[in-house]
Amino acid sequence: MQKIIKEFPILDQNIYANTAAYGIMYDGLLDWRQEHDLDYLIGGSEFKIKGLKLVHQIRETVAGFFNCKTNNVALVQNFSLGLNMLVDGLDSKQKVLLIHEDYPSLNWPFEKRGFDVTYIHMMANVEELIFKTIKENDIDVLAISIVQWLNGVKIDLEFLKKLKKEFPNLLIIADGTQYLGTEEFNFEDSAIDVLGASGYKWLLAGSGNGFLLFKDAIKSRFRLKTTGFNSANGDFDKQNNFDFIYHFEPGHLDTLSFGSLKCSLDFLKSIGMDQITLVNKELRTIALREFSKLNLLDEVVTSRPDHGNIFTIKGGQKLFDELANNDIICSQRGGGIRLSFHFYNTTKNIAKVVDVIKKMK
């Protein structure tokens, strides 16, 4: 893993604990992007026309990486845009369950369109609360982030399977932006019906790319309205007859942005998602233990058996400034300081963070 860490120049001078805000650039992606733009510089429109083949390869790469059928992968510029297009095709009479503290781009599209929304608050027993609320309120749609952006709480994926078994008609829409890339994930084996993500965080793909993954059975529940010439692949005769996923691709896709997604998925695959899973599990375990010792975490986090890669610790501007003075890059979120660790971090990084915090106490 040390050899791989050298791919990230920012790590030479900093401890990067801010992937939850933005993933970092690595040498391989920079090389690919430079080669792409050089080909565009020389080839012009001829290169862009050939780029249409690249879009198909990108779709296949996303499908293979997450085990989803290729014709169920929609490429979108980001999760927020994709979800808005999706929700526009859903009957607003549906009863929707949201977590009040969840990511705004997940909650707001439902709120702004007048859905019958029920809220729960994030609690240690959030899965039990979800089950109870769905049962008591006859909920049609559960929209939820797999990992919560403010505190890193990870929803139990096995619980979602049990939930789906109990309520087979429940539509589960999940935001995987703060989860995908942190560990191995099999979409077809999950209970999630629609899974979306932006690629710029844990997938390290930069801005302007994302995707939505669908299960076959739920497509009929949507009446999508978004369309454009690209949806029909430039064929006038297909204006009202094109595949479901192309509602999300009404215009041309940027080969630089989406090619970056393919490049990064190939990069993660070359490392091995099994290895990334193991490294991230170790980092999570150590961070949880050390921050708990210092009483820096909310009880909602410490009382749960599993957690994501995000930790929001207690602390104000003074501690945040001190971390920055020690070349530790993080964010202020939710009234605390959010630290997020990925496979390019080390146990020594966490030890340094803990040491800085101890000195401030």
N, C-alpha and C positions, 0 to 999 in steps of 0.2 A: 504493500500500500504506500510505502514511502516514495517509491518511484512515481506512482500516480499523483501523489501530492505535489510533486515538482511541476506538474502540468498547470498549476494555478499560481501565477506570479504574485498575486496579492498576498499569498500566505508567507512570502519571504519576510515581510515586515509587520504582518498583522495576524491576530487571531480573529478569524472571520466567524462570528457567531450570529449571523444575520441572514441566513438563507431563507427564513420565513418571510423576509421582506423582499429579497432578491438573490437569486443564485448567482454565482460568480463565473466569469469567463475563464476558459482554459485554452492552452496553446493550440490544441487540435481543432477547436471550433474556430478560432481566429484564422488558422491556416485554411480551413475549408471555406470560410466566408470570403477571404481574400481571393482564393482561386475562383470562387463563384463569380465575384464581381469582375475579375479580370476576364473571364470568359464572356461575360455580358458586355464588357467594354469592347472586346474584339468582335463579338458575334452579333450584337444588337438584337433585332427582332428574331433572327434565326435561332439564337440561343434561347430566347424566351419561348418560342414555339416548341423547341425540343424540351423545354422545362415542363411541359404538360405531362410528359412521361414520368418526370420526377415526382409530380403530385401523386400519381398512382403508386409509386414506390414508397412515398411517405405514408400513404394510407395503409399499405401492406405492413410497413414497419411498425406503425402504431398498433395495428391489429395483432401482429405476432407478439409484440412486447407485453401486451396486457391480455392476451388470449381472448380476442373478440373477433367476430366475423368481419371480414374486410368490408362487406357491403353494409355494415352497421357502424362504420366509423365516419363521423362528420368532422371535417376540419374547419375550425373557427378561429378567428383572430385572438379571442380570449374567452374565458368561461362566462364572463358577464354578458357579453354580446350573444353568445350561444344560448344561454338560459333565457334571455329576453325573447329571442326568436321562438324558443321552445314553448314558453309559457303563453305566448300569443296564440298558440294552437290548442290550448287546453281550455275546456269548459270552465268558466269562472264561477260556476255554481258548485264546483268541487270544494270539499272541505279539506283544508290544508293545515298540517301541523308543523310549526317552526319552533326552533329554540330562540328565545328572545335575544340572547347575546351572540347569536351566530353572525357570520360575515354579512355585512349589509348588501353586497351584490347577490347574495342568495335570498335574503328576505325581501328586499325592496320590490323586485319584480312581481311578487305575489301580492304585496300590499298595495301597490299602485294600480293594480288591475281589478281590485274589488273582490278578491277571493274571500271566502268565509274562513278566516284564519283563526286558529287556536294556538296560543303560545304556552310554552313551558320554560322554566328557568334552568340554567345549567346547574346540576346538583351531582353529588357523588353517585347517587342511584338513578342517574338520568335514564338508563335503559328501562328500569322498572316504571318510571314515570311516563316514558313514551308508550309502553305497552298499555298501561292503565288509561291514559288519555285517549288513545286510539279506540280502545274498547268502549269507553264511556261516551265518546263523542262521534262515533261512526265516521272516522276520518277516512278520506279517500286518498290523500297524498301526504307522504312524509318527505320533506325537503330538509336535508341535513348535511353539514360538513363532516367528513370522516374524522378529521382532526381539527379541533377548534383553534381559530387563529389567535385568540387572546390568551389562552392558558395551556394549549397543547393537549387537552383531554381528547383521547382517542375513543371513538365509538366502537363497541365490541361488534366485530363483523359476524361472529357466530350468533350473537343475539339477533342480528338482522335476518339471518336464516330462519331462526325460530319464529321471528315476527312474521315473516313472509309465509311460513307454513300455517300459522294461526289465522292470518288474514291474507289469503292468496290474491285478493283483488286490490290490495293496497299497492299504490304506485310509489316506489322508493326512488327519489331523485337525490343524488349525492354529489357534493363538491369534493373532488379529490385533490385540489390544488395544493393543500398543505400536507398531503399524504403520499401521493404517487411519486415514486422515486426514492422513498425512504426504506422500502422493503418490497419483497416479492408480492405480486398481487395477480390474481386470476379472476378476470371479470365474469367469464361464463360460469365459474364455480361460485360466484357470489350471489347474494339475494338482491343486489342493486339492479334496478331496471334501466336507469339512465345515470351515467357517470360522466361528469365533465371535469376539465382541468385546464388551467393555463400552464404553459410550459416554462415560464421564466423563473420559477422558484426551484424546487427540489429536482426537477428534470434538467436544469442548467441549460435551457434552450434559448434564452433571451426573449425579448418582447415580440409580440405580433403573431404568436402561434398558440394554439390550444386545440382541444377536440372534445367531442361528445361521443360516448359509446352507448349503444342501445341493445336491448334484448328484442328478439323478433316479436314476441307476443304483445308488446305494448305500443307498437307503432300505430295501431288502429285507434288508440285513445286520443290521438292528436289530429287536429285539422289545421295544418300549417299553412300560413299565408305568404311567407317570404318567398320571393322568386326573382329570377333575373336571367339574362341571356346565358350565363355560365351554367345555370341549373339545367338547362336543356342542351348543354354542350354546343351552343351556337346553332341549334337546329330549330327552325321556326315550327316545324311539325310536331315537336315535342314540348310545346309550350305548356300543355296540360297533362303531360304524360312523362314524368321522370321519377327516378327513385327517391324515396323518402329523404335520404341524407343530403340530397342536392338542394333541398330547401334551405339548408344552412350555408350553401356555397353559391349565392346568387351572382357574385362577381368573381373575377380572376383572383387567384391566391398568389401571394408573394413567394416566389421560390427561395428567396434569401431567408425569409423568416421561417417558412415551413421546412426548408431544407436544413435549417439549424436544428429543428426539432428532430429530424431523422438522424442528423449527425450525432446529437447528444444521446438519443436512445441507443444508437450503435455503440457509442462510447461507454455508456453504462453497462450494456450487454457484454462488451469486451472485458470489463472489470469483473462482471458476474454479479447479478442481483442477489445471489446467495451470499456472496462475500460482503456486499454492501449491507444486506440485512443483518449479518452477524456484527459488523463493525458498529452500525447504528444502534443495535440492541445494547452493545457494551457501553456506548457513549450515553445512551438514555439511562441505563441502570446506574452508572457512576454519578451522573449529574443529579438524578433523583435522590440518590443516597446522600450526596454531599450537601445539596441545597436543603434537604429535609433536616439534616443535622443542625444547620444554621437557622432553622425555622423561617425559611425564606419563601415557602410555597403555601398556597391556599390549601385548606383541608380537602377541598374537592379533588385536588390532585393527589395528595398523599394517601388518601383513603381508597384509591382505586388500584386494581392489580396490574394494569397495563397503561402505557402512556405513549404519546407521540414524541417527536423530536424537538418540541417547543417548550420552554420553561419561562414563565413570567415570575420574576422574583420581586420581593418587596424592596423598595428603594426609590429614592427621589433623584433630583437633579445632581446633587453632590456626588452620589455614587456613580451615576451615569457619566459624569464628567471625569471621574477618576478612572473608570474603565476605559474611556476614550484616551486619557492621558497615558494609559498603559497599552495602547494600540489594540484594544479589544473593541471590535465593531459589533454593535448591537442596536436595539431600538427601544424607544419608550412606548409602551402600549398598556392599555387597561389600568392606568394608575400605577404601573410598576415598570420594570425593565425586562424586556423580552430577549432571551438568549435562545438561539436555535443552532443545533449542531448536526453536521452532515458527515459523510464518510471521510471527507478530507480534513476533518478535525481529529485531534488526538486526545488521549487521556491527560497528556501534559498540558494541553490547552485548557481543559477543565480545571486542572490543578492550579494553573495560573489565575484563572478567573476567581476561584475560591480563595486563593491567597490575597488577591486585591480586596475582595469583600471583607475578609477577616481583618485586614489592616484598617478598614474603615469603621469597624464596629467599636 
